[in-house]
Amino acid sequence: CSFKYKAIKTLEDEILACAQSSEESTISPCIVAPGVLYGNGEDKSPEGLFSYFRDAFLCKPVQFLESKGVLPSLHVMDLAKILFHIQSEFPESPYILATDSSKGDSKKIAEEVSKILGSGETKQLPLDSIDALTGKWGNLEAAMFNKPIELGYVNGLEAKGMKWECKDGLAVNAGRVCKEYTSVNGLYPTIKVFIHGRPGAGKTFLAKKLAEKYKILIVDTKEIIEDAMSKDEEIKAKVEAARAAAKKAKAPDAETMVPTEVSVDIIKKTLSTPHFRNKGFVLDGFPTTHEAAEALFTVQSDSKDDSKDENGSGVADQPQTPNVIIDLHVSVEQAEKRIHSIPVDKVIAAYNDEEGFKARTEEFEKLQDDVTKNPLEYFRKSSTILELGFEEKSDVPDSVSRYIDKKFKPKDLSTGEEESYAAMTKRESKILETKNKAEADAKQKAEEVVKKKEETEKEDAERRKQLLLEEQALVENYSMPLRKYLMKNVVPPITKGLLQVCKVQPEDPVDFLAEYLFKYASANKKSTADNVESEKKNDDESEKKVEEEVKEEGKTTS
C-alpha cells in the first residue's frame, strides 16, 4: 500500500531470486509486509497516518480518503515482536503478511483519533483523483482493497508467547496511540499560565505578549461568560438574579458581578475543550479567590471524562491546572499611572474608570490580606510562583519567556498551528485565486504582445511597399526628360548608322560608324545654322513689316 509499490516489489523479487539462484546459497530471505504502521509517534512519510494526529491536535477536521476498503495496519511495537519471533523460529514461507486483526477503514480511524485528540471533526475527501490515490496508497486497487486477509504465521505467534500491543487495531486502541503521539512528540505538558496582580498591574499586556509568542489562547473571562449567557437562558437568569441582588445591596460591582459557581463552571468547561487543552492558555486575573481556584482546578476522584477511550488511557485527562504562576507586584501609584496612560475606551471596557478602579483595588487588598482567600495560596502548595515587578520599562515579558523556554522547551507542531481550518481554507483559496489571476494576466499580456507584434509587422510591410512604389515613381519621373532627349537626338543617328553598317559591311565597322556619325553631326549642324539664319531673316522682315504698318496707320489718323 505504498506509492513506492513497484520499487518495493522489484526489490522483493531480487531478494527472493538470490536465495533461489543457487542450491548451496547461504541466504535465507524472509519478507515481512506490515501494511500501514502506526504508534510510537507516527510515521511522517506520505503513506503514514501522521496527518491524522497532527490535524486532530491542532483541532482541525481530520481528512481521510473516501474508501470502503479495509486498511491493513500494524502497531510498530507489534512489528518488532513479530521480527523477533521470526529470528528465533524461521517460518516456512519466505513471505509473511503481518497486520493486526482489525477490520477498520480510514474513516473509522479518523473519527476515533479526532474524537480523543481533537474536536471530533472529520472531512471526507472524494476518491475522484488517481493522483491523490497514487500519492497516498500507491494505486486504485490498493486504495479499494476490501478482501479478507489470512494472516497464517502471525496468527500462531500468540500461542507461542507473543503478547500483542494493539491486536484489535488502531481504532479500538486510539486512546493509547494518541497518548504515545503526544508523548513522543513532546506536546504535553502544554503551557498553562495564570497571571495574578492588582488592577492596573499589566496583566492583560503580559498575557497578550505570551499568547503571541507561544501561540496559546487567552482566557477572556468577560467574553466567555457573555457568550455563555447569550446561549444558555439558565445561566443568564442566575447572573441577572445575582446582579439584581447586588444592585439592591448597592454593591459597587453590581453591573458586572457574576456568581463564583457560575464563573467557575463556565471557565472549567472552556478549559476542558480540545483547543485550550492542546494549545495551552493564559488566565488573565481569574480565578480571583482561593475558593474559585480550588473549585476550578481540583480534580474529583470519581469524575468521569467522556473523551477517554475504553482503556481509560485517553489524553483528555491531562491536568488543566496552570503550570506557570506569575504574581505582578506594583504599587497603587504605579497602577494608577498605567491606567492614566491607557486610552479612555479601553479603560471603560476593562472597568478601570475611577470608581471601578477604586472598588476593584479595595477588593484586591482585602483578598491579599486574607491568606484563606488569596488564590496564590492554592497554587503555592504545588507550584513555584514568579514574583515580578512590572514597571514602565521593565523586561518582564522577556524574563517570563526565558523561564518558560528553559522549563518546557515549547515545541511548535507546525508553523500554522494557530491557524483555524476556515482561515486555512480561505488562505488557500486566495492563493489559488491569485495564481489563476496571475496566469490569466500573463496569458492576456502575451496575447497582446503577439497581436501588437503582428500589427507592427503588417504596418512595416505596408510602409515598405508604399516606399517602393514611391521610389519607382520618382525614378520614372527623373528618367523621363533624359529618355526624351536620347530618343530625339541620339537614337535616330545611331540607328541609321547601324543600318548603313549592315548595308555596306565595311572591314572596320566601328571606324565606319564613327565616320558616319561625324558626317551626320556636321550636316545636322549646318542644317540647324541655316534654319536659325532663315528664322532670323524672317523675324527681321516681319518686324520691318510691322513697323511699316504702324507708320501707315499713323498717317491715316492725322
Protein Blocks (a to p, Z undefined) as FASTA:
>chain_A
ZZklmmmmmmmmmmmmmmmmpmkbcbdcddddebjaeejhiaabfklmklmmmmmmnopa
cdddddfbdcddddfklmmmmmmmmmmmccfblcdcdddfbfbdfklmmmmmmmmmmnop
acdddffbfklmmmmnopamlmmgccdcdeklmmmmmmnopacfblnojklmmmmmmmmm
mmmnopaccddddddddehilmmmmmmmmmmmnopacddfklmmmmmmmmmmklmmmmmm
mmmmmmmnopaklmmgccfklmmmmmmmmmmpmklmmnopadehiafbfklmmmmmmccf
kbccfkbcfkopafklpcfbdfbdcdddddfklmmmmmmmpcfklmmmnopafklmmmmm
mmmmmmmmmmklmmklmmmmmpccddddddfkbcklmmmmmmmmmmnopadfbfklmpcf
klmmmmmmmmmmmmmmmmmmmmmmmmmmmmmmmmmmmmmmmmmmmmmmmmmmmmmmmmmm
mmmmmmmmmmmmmmmmmmmmmmnopablmlmmmmmmmmmmmmmmmmmmmmmmmmmmmmmm
mmmmmmmmmmmmmmmmZZ
